[in-house]
Amino acid sequence: FLLEAQSFRVLHRRRHREGDRVEPDPRLAPDRIGVGTRRHEGRGRDGAGEPSRLRLVESEVRNVYHYGVAIGAGCDSTVVERCRISGTAWHGIRYDHASPTITGNVIFQNARSGIYASGKTGAVVRGNVFWKNEMDGISCWFDNADTIEGNTFADNLREGLAVIGGAKPKVSQNIFFGSPTAIVCSATQGRSEPGEPV
């Protein structure tokens, strides 16, 4: 969830400076979580109603501190297409319990995964290039059921695609090269029996 600080006011009429007394304005914060914050989960301002919608096209997202693009639960109509997403200190794109459409992008040189997808997902990830991400091109976790097709996974430092903890993506017509491992399929806990994939 996101926190939005909007309910604080300065008790002095002059410009706020360090050391000024600041307190919450109770008229602006009756439905808040904590003082001066409001919870958002990819839906309307009060957490109910229509999911947020984003269409990110032909854009450059680079050198940001955390995620390049973060897609929250229920934001299934989100589209990211023909963008360059690089240099993030975490994942290029992250979505949890959402099913965005991600097509024709170049997602490269991010500190972790090009895409990290977790929870109940059914995204379409098609025609992208995942190049030199420091972990993997795509990391699929838990109830992930994405369609991953027609992508190129090149020179990612660990693997091209990681399928972990019960994820079941549909993977077809992709090209994998230059990484130590093309696809890793593994469990998150417990022991595997001899002959089971890990």
C-alpha positions in Angstrom: 0.0 0.0 0.0 1.0 3.6 -0.4 0.9 6.2 2.2 -0.1 9.7 1.4 0.8 12.5 3.8 -1.7 15.3 3.4 -3.2 16.1 6.7 -0.5 18.0 8.6 -0.5 21.8 9.1 1.9 24.1 10.7 0.6 25.9 13.8 2.5 29.1 12.8 1.4 31.4 10.0 5.0 31.9 8.9 6.9 29.5 6.6 7.7 26.1 8.2 11.2 25.7 9.4 13.0 23.0 11.2 12.0 23.1 14.8 8.5 24.5 14.1 5.7 22.7 15.9 3.7 20.5 13.5 0.6 18.6 14.4 -2.1 16.7 12.5 -5.3 18.5 11.5 -8.0 16.2 12.8 -10.6 17.6 10.4 -8.5 16.1 7.5 -7.7 12.8 9.1 -10.8 11.1 10.5 -10.5 8.0 8.3 -6.8 7.7 8.4 -4.5 4.8 9.2 -2.2 6.3 11.8 -2.0 10.0 11.9 -1.9 11.9 8.6 -1.8 8.9 6.3 -4.2 7.3 4.0 -4.0 3.7 2.7 -4.1 3.0 -1.0 -4.2 -0.5 -2.6 -4.5 0.3 -6.3 -8.1 1.3 -5.9 -9.9 4.6 -5.2 -8.8 7.0 -2.6 -10.6 5.1 0.2 -9.4 1.7 -0.9 -12.7 0.9 -2.7 -14.1 1.4 -6.2 -12.4 1.2 -9.5 -8.8 0.0 -9.7 -6.1 2.4 -10.9 -5.3 2.4 -14.6 -2.0 3.1 -16.2 -0.9 3.0 -19.9 2.9 3.7 -20.0 4.0 3.9 -23.6 7.3 4.8 -25.3 8.8 6.1 -22.0 12.2 5.9 -20.4 12.4 4.8 -16.7 15.9 4.7 -15.4 18.2 5.0 -12.4 15.4 5.1 -9.8 15.9 4.1 -6.2 13.5 1.2 -5.9 11.1 -0.2 -8.5 11.0 1.3 -12.0 7.2 0.5 -12.2 5.2 -0.9 -9.3 1.7 -2.3 -10.1 -0.6 -3.0 -7.2 -3.2 -5.6 -6.7 -6.2 -5.5 -9.0 -4.6 -3.1 -11.5 -5.2 -5.6 -14.3 -5.7 -3.1 -17.1 -2.2 -1.7 -16.7 -0.2 -1.6 -20.0 3.5 -1.0 -20.2 4.7 -1.0 -23.9 7.7 0.0 -25.9 9.5 1.4 -22.9 13.1 1.3 -21.7 13.4 0.4 -18.0 16.9 0.3 -16.6 19.2 1.0 -13.7 16.8 0.5 -10.8 18.2 -0.5 -7.4 15.7 -3.3 -7.1 13.3 -4.6 -9.9 12.5 -3.0 -13.2 8.8 -3.9 -12.9 7.1 -5.4 -9.9 3.5 -6.6 -9.7 1.6 -8.5 -7.1 -1.8 -10.0 -7.5 -2.2 -8.1 -10.8 -2.3 -9.1 -14.5 -0.8 -6.3 -16.6 0.1 -6.4 -20.3 3.9 -5.8 -20.8 4.9 -5.8 -24.4 7.8 -4.6 -26.6 10.0 -3.2 -23.8 13.7 -3.3 -23.2 14.3 -4.1 -19.5 18.0 -4.1 -18.6 20.7 -3.7 -16.0 18.4 -3.6 -13.0 19.9 -4.6 -9.7 17.6 -7.6 -9.2 14.9 -8.9 -11.6 13.8 -7.3 -14.8 10.3 -8.3 -13.8 9.3 -9.7 -10.3 5.8 -11.1 -10.4 4.2 -12.5 -7.3 0.8 -13.8 -6.2 -2.2 -14.6 -8.3 -1.2 -13.2 -11.7 -2.2 -13.7 -15.3 -0.1 -11.1 -17.1 0.8 -11.2 -20.7 4.6 -10.6 -21.1 5.4 -10.6 -24.8 8.1 -9.4 -27.2 10.4 -7.9 -24.5 14.2 -7.9 -24.2 15.6 -8.8 -20.8 19.3 -8.0 -20.8 22.0 -7.9 -18.1 19.7 -7.8 -15.1 21.8 -8.7 -12.0 19.6 -11.6 -11.0 17.2 -12.7 -13.7 15.0 -11.5 -16.5 11.7 -12.6 -14.9 11.0 -14.0 -11.5 7.6 -15.8 -11.1 6.4 -16.5 -7.6 3.6 -18.5 -6.0 0.3 -18.4 -7.9 1.8 -16.8 -10.9 0.1 -18.0 -14.2 1.6 -15.4 -16.6 1.9 -16.0 -20.3 5.5 -15.4 -21.2 6.1 -15.6 -25.0 8.3 -14.3 -27.7 10.8 -12.6 -25.4 14.6 -12.5 -25.5 16.5 -13.2 -22.3 20.2 -12.3 -22.8 23.2 -12.1 -20.5 21.2 -11.9 -17.2 23.7 -12.6 -14.4 21.9 -15.6 -12.8 19.2 -17.0 -15.0 16.8 -15.9 -17.7 13.6 -17.0 -16.0 13.0 -18.2 -12.4 9.8 -20.2 -11.6 9.5 -20.5 -7.9 7.1 -21.7 -5.1 4.2 -23.2 -7.1 4.2 -20.7 -10.0 2.8 -22.1 -13.3 3.6 -19.6 -16.1 3.0 -20.6 -19.7 6.3 -20.1 -21.4 6.7 -20.4 -25.2 8.7 -19.1 -28.2 11.3 -17.3 -26.1 15.1 -17.0 -26.8 17.5 -17.6 -23.9 21.3 -17.0 -24.3 24.4 -15.9 -22.4 23.1 -16.5 -18.8 24.6 -19.3 -16.6 21.1 -21.0 -16.6 18.2 -20.4 -19.0 15.3 -21.4 -16.6 15.3 -22.3 -12.9 12.3 -24.1 -11.5 12.4 -24.5 -7.7 10.4 -24.8 -4.5 10.6 -22.3 -1.7 10.6 -24.6 1.3 10.8 -28.3 2.2 12.9 -31.0 0.6 12.4 -32.3 -2.9 12.4 -36.0 -3.4 15.1 -37.6 -5.6 14.2 -37.1 -9.2 11.9 -34.0 -8.6 13.0 -30.8 -10.2 14.4 -28.2 -7.8 
